[in-house]
């Protein structure tokens, strides 16, 4: 069978990589590359072993059917194994789906207040705290790159980096419009208001992903403003980078030194250009960006947080969880929501392959 041959090739390739890694004849860079490839293959190897074990069991049970004394036992084993095989095949199909090359990357996230004034800014703050708590729970590092805070501790805009392997795989479906329904702190009459904030999730681009030509950018420096400490308004530490071909402008002033701000601004610019490139490629190939949960459209309403009913609804997969507090705390309920989105994406991609 074609699938059996493919699975055997994967086993053979994994064995060859393991042999290379243990040979002592590879450089540090090559060893890192081989280790990453092997770790990806290692996730599917136990499934392959289980698949072939079930297939051998089916063959053995079919042989046992010819033995009168073992026929009853063989029939039961055959029934159990034939029921187990489709589930294992489904798991294998999902594991063999093409990987998103950015899944292992860290992410740059942007949260911006939308309609709703101060209440929207407060909700943007709630979303930032949600993702910050979620990241820390997963052992990832959070670093604020740029922020525009309000007097009530909300955010008109906040840009931050979540540094951790696999962060993009977990957070990539969070891009879009998040809507909140609640009585605002600024509402004296107790009326429920609806406001919104937009979330953008971009994989952090490595130097190898995007090369930026010096002639394509202009770097301006100026004095930082707002909260920040003794250096504010005393040195030209803030940095603004303009990318001429795309018109993208990135500003960073949170760090104390111009060098640090420039490095962070360049990281953001690379990530924005990388995301533009990915969108163009995916649209051209009608790939995941056109899928139900993978569009990444920042203008698409994806989720509603309803405080009176303590519910959160993801409109793309029609999933409602009455666990609002835990979701906003970045708890296991947010993982439950994310797992459902990943599963829906996998099923849709499988359907598109058939």
Helices and strands as residue ranges (DSSP letters): H 2-23, H 28-64, H 71-95, E 107-113, H 117-137, E 141-149, E 155-163, H 167-171, G 172-174, E 176-183, E 192-203, G 214-216, E 217-222, E 238-243, E 248-252, H 258-284, G 288-290, E 301-306, E 311-314, E 319-321, H 324-328, H 332-353
